[in-house]
């Protein structure tokens, strides 16, 4: 699960997918390999996105596998890791993914930020996606500038030899001009089916989003 930017609804859609797969009787678990912007909790750092993913799935899994790396500052993950004196290791993330895959039928892996966000001096989110060799679902935050962001991301996914399984139009700007025309432009240019078009609501509900997602296209 990747997005055209941060704040475009990746977690919302990931939770919707988890609920939709669970409704089909599948064991579904979410994973957030790297999270930044955590707050102190009873058992260490607690991140809102990680908690939402855990609540949306129907598999109880160790948090160290659901979220191998968690940092406090709400900044780019490689900078947060550097400030914490840590290094984000793709091997550790892959080990956690394999552990989750052994527990569930479906693992929804939510990236951080966009597709090319750096994770360290020699690694980024695109390399992680390639290492796990998973089909990619792209969440497009429908707002001014999204056409360029979406098409560049689709190209970057293809350049890594990965499958763009589907994309989702998530209307994050209720005042977007020519919204229908923008969605149509992406339908014509993105080489993958559109899984859903999500209207803007101030407080979206993952259960409602799940009803919009035809996950049969991903099976």
Buried (B, 14 or more C-beta within 10 A) or exposed (E): BBBBBBEBBBBBBBBBBBBBBBBEEBBBBBBBBBBBBBEEEEEEBBBEBBBBBBEBBBBEBEBEBBBBBBBBBEEBBBEBBBEBEEBBBBEBBBEBBEBBBEBBBBBBBBBBBBBBBBBBEEBBBBBBBBBBEBEBBBBBBBBEEBBEBBBBBBEBBBEBEBEBBBBBBBBBEEEBEEBEEBBEBBEEEBEBEBBBBBEBEEEBEBEEBBEBBEBEEBE
